[in-house]
Structures are given as C-alpha cells and as structure tokens.
Amino acid sequence: MARKRIEVEAGSGNVFADLGYPDARERSLKVELAMGRRNRGQSPIAVSRLSSGGHWQ
C-alpha cells in the first residue's frame, strides 16, 4: 500500500483566528478564562477587566 503525503500547516496558536473568526482574540480569551488559565492568583475585578477588554460595561 502506497503512503499518501499529507500537507500540514502550522497554526497560529489561536484556533479561532485560524478558522477566520473576526473576533478571534475575544473568543480565545473567553475560553482561557473559562478554563482558568488567566485568572489564577488574580482578583475577580482583574479578571473582569481582562474579559471586558479593560472597560467597565
């Protein structure tokens, strides 16, 4: 059986950007916050500022 060559393209590190979402950074940040990667050791106020882009809504 002959092996087929598969082309591989390196990702940007943001799956939403790779898929072409216009709000890719925001989506990625929301996932990181939900997974607890960004809010370790930070106050709830600091976390909310991260998730709102630094703006109070």
ChimeraX commands (.cxc) that place a marker at each C-alpha (Angstrom):
marker #1 position 0.00,0.00,0.00 radius 0.5
marker #1 position 1.44,3.35,-1.05 radius 0.5
marker #1 position 1.63,6.07,1.56 radius 0.5
marker #1 position -0.07,9.38,0.84 radius 0.5
marker #1 position 1.64,12.63,1.66 radius 0.5
marker #1 position -0.39,14.87,3.91 radius 0.5
marker #1 position 0.20,18.61,3.84 radius 0.5
marker #1 position 0.42,20.17,7.28 radius 0.5
marker #1 position 0.14,23.86,8.00 radius 0.5
marker #1 position 1.31,25.31,11.32 radius 0.5
marker #1 position -1.41,27.01,13.33 radius 0.5
marker #1 position -1.21,30.49,14.77 radius 0.5
marker #1 position -1.89,29.30,18.32 radius 0.5
marker #1 position -5.44,30.68,18.15 radius 0.5
marker #1 position -7.87,28.21,16.60 radius 0.5
marker #1 position -10.50,30.93,16.15 radius 0.5
marker #1 position -8.08,33.07,14.10 radius 0.5
marker #1 position -7.13,30.03,12.05 radius 0.5
marker #1 position -10.83,29.47,11.30 radius 0.5
marker #1 position -11.28,33.12,10.26 radius 0.5
marker #1 position -13.44,34.48,13.08 radius 0.5
marker #1 position -13.29,38.31,13.16 radius 0.5
marker #1 position -13.47,38.32,16.99 radius 0.5
marker #1 position -10.88,35.57,17.40 radius 0.5
marker #1 position -8.94,37.25,20.21 radius 0.5
marker #1 position -12.09,37.78,22.28 radius 0.5
marker #1 position -13.23,34.19,21.77 radius 0.5
marker #1 position -9.83,32.84,22.71 radius 0.5
marker #1 position -9.72,34.98,25.86 radius 0.5
marker #1 position -13.17,33.76,26.91 radius 0.5
marker #1 position -12.02,30.15,26.54 radius 0.5
marker #1 position -8.87,30.85,28.56 radius 0.5
marker #1 position -10.93,32.49,31.31 radius 0.5
marker #1 position -13.38,29.59,31.36 radius 0.5
marker #1 position -10.51,27.12,31.60 radius 0.5
marker #1 position -8.96,29.09,34.49 radius 0.5
marker #1 position -5.66,29.81,32.76 radius 0.5
marker #1 position -5.74,33.56,33.11 radius 0.5
marker #1 position -7.38,34.13,36.47 radius 0.5
marker #1 position -5.10,32.16,38.77 radius 0.5
marker #1 position -4.00,34.45,41.55 radius 0.5
marker #1 position -5.96,37.44,40.27 radius 0.5
marker #1 position -8.84,39.21,41.93 radius 0.5
marker #1 position -12.34,38.96,40.42 radius 0.5
marker #1 position -12.05,42.64,39.41 radius 0.5
marker #1 position -8.83,42.00,37.48 radius 0.5
marker #1 position -10.42,39.01,35.75 radius 0.5
marker #1 position -13.50,41.03,34.76 radius 0.5
marker #1 position -11.26,43.75,33.35 radius 0.5
marker #1 position -9.48,41.15,31.23 radius 0.5
marker #1 position -12.74,39.75,29.93 radius 0.5
marker #1 position -14.20,43.17,29.10 radius 0.5
marker #1 position -11.06,44.49,27.44 radius 0.5
marker #1 position -10.37,46.82,30.38 radius 0.5
marker #1 position -13.68,48.63,30.04 radius 0.5
marker #1 position -16.46,48.55,32.59 radius 0.5
marker #1 position -19.79,47.92,30.95 radius 0.5
marker link #1:1,2 radius 0.2
marker link #1:2,3 radius 0.2
marker link #1:3,4 radius 0.2
marker link #1:4,5 radius 0.2
marker link #1:5,6 radius 0.2
marker link #1:6,7 radius 0.2
marker link #1:7,8 radius 0.2
marker link #1:8,9 radius 0.2
marker link #1:9,10 radius 0.2
marker link #1:10,11 radius 0.2
marker link #1:11,12 radius 0.2
marker link #1:12,13 radius 0.2
marker link #1:13,14 radius 0.2
marker link #1:14,15 radius 0.2
marker link #1:15,16 radius 0.2
marker link #1:16,17 radius 0.2
marker link #1:17,18 radius 0.2
marker link #1:18,19 radius 0.2
marker link #1:19,20 radius 0.2
marker link #1:20,21 radius 0.2
marker link #1:21,22 radius 0.2
marker link #1:22,23 radius 0.2
marker link #1:23,24 radius 0.2
marker link #1:24,25 radius 0.2
marker link #1:25,26 radius 0.2
marker link #1:26,27 radius 0.2
marker link #1:27,28 radius 0.2
marker link #1:28,29 radius 0.2
marker link #1:29,30 radius 0.2
marker link #1:30,31 radius 0.2
marker link #1:31,32 radius 0.2
marker link #1:32,33 radius 0.2
marker link #1:33,34 radius 0.2
marker link #1:34,35 radius 0.2
marker link #1:35,36 radius 0.2
marker link #1:36,37 radius 0.2
marker link #1:37,38 radius 0.2
marker link #1:38,39 radius 0.2
marker link #1:39,40 radius 0.2
marker link #1:40,41 radius 0.2
marker link #1:41,42 radius 0.2
marker link #1:42,43 radius 0.2
marker link #1:43,44 radius 0.2
marker link #1:44,45 radius 0.2
marker link #1:45,46 radius 0.2
marker link #1:46,47 radius 0.2
marker link #1:47,48 radius 0.2
marker link #1:48,49 radius 0.2
marker link #1:49,50 radius 0.2
marker link #1:50,51 radius 0.2
marker link #1:51,52 radius 0.2
marker link #1:52,53 radius 0.2
marker link #1:53,54 radius 0.2
marker link #1:54,55 radius 0.2
marker link #1:55,56 radius 0.2
marker link #1:56,57 radius 0.2
view
